[in-house]
């Protein structure tokens, strides 16, 4: 049913695009016949915007994975390096929040562990909106920052790392069984904003799934009972995503972006000094305006990584068919 609705929405989008293009072309022809340059220029601008919309629809047509239409969790973890890495992790977290807000998606902070001086040690947000997981899934991996440290009195250049891990929110129809004997449960006091109750009681809940090593935590709610429920939802989502990766034969291991947060494992570099550049090391996509990227302009990177991923999957399928 969801797949049928997704395809119907894509068809409606293409048909509307065709109508809008025809209207813009007609307006240009009319404006040229009447010598109305201002109207013609406005219609040309409309066509440029429609070209961008066509590109977006083309990419969304590739979102055919089993969970691509679902909401998702985005987990950010600071690498080694203390305050530097923790500040970078918070910058990444803000980048994803800004990207989601620009798309009209809803963002909920599920867990946040603040750094001692600045930034975050770890944080998890839930991003809710059409195709949220489909778009976000290619962001999993290690992200590298090069800049003049704002925390170094000598103003030396520093390299920091943080990992990002994205997994889908599972539907109610998907049943994932978790054996209580496989769980280690910890409760803790939540840090950061949330009022005196959150900070003074052990309302935070952390589950460790012993067979897989998966760890999830929730500090979203004041109630420990509710945080247990949220953490269990997150754990089931992680287990589902683990199985999903196996079925989709994705080559990168589930924990690859988290086990070694450092050199040689990054998917994207963000350079603020001595020059300004953001480069995706998988696709080669490069942009010279890091400020815009860190403010949420990620679609070009996501689209290229998604197209590459789909292309690789199709190539593997063709090879297997032969």
Secondary structure by P-SEA (a helix, b strand, c coil): caaaaaaaaaaaaaaaaaaaaaaaaaaaaaaaaaccaaaaaaaaaaaaaaaaaaaaaaaaaacccccccbbbbbbbbbccccaaaaaaaaaaaaaaaaaaaaabbbbbbcbbbbccccccccbbbbbbccccccccccccbbbbbbccccccccbbbbbbbbbbbbbbbccccbbbbbccccbbbbbbbbcccccccccccccbbbbbbccccbbbbbcccccaaaaaaaaaaaaaaaaaaaaaaaaacccccccccccccccccccbbbbccccccccccccccccccaaaaaacccaaaaaaaaaaaaaaaaaaaaaaac
